[in-house]
């Protein structure tokens, strides 16, 4: 049996909502987390999709149980986040 991947979705906006369910349904994904600078939006996604939140983008990078981040933030923030 292969190990499952845990993914943190960074940015809880209109586009990311379509991917959370897809990630949850994927047989190789164990856990999906969400994170947003606007905590009320993050909490809404946690309830809507039944997933936990990760405190911040930086916390997701430091968490050894998270294998990948999916960046769904404003496009001007993609470069700096990818570099981190």
Secondary structure by P-SEA (a helix, b strand, c coil): cbbbbbbbbccccccaaaaaaaaaacccccbbbbbbcaaaaaaaaaaaccccccccaaaaaacccccbbbbcccccaaaaaaac
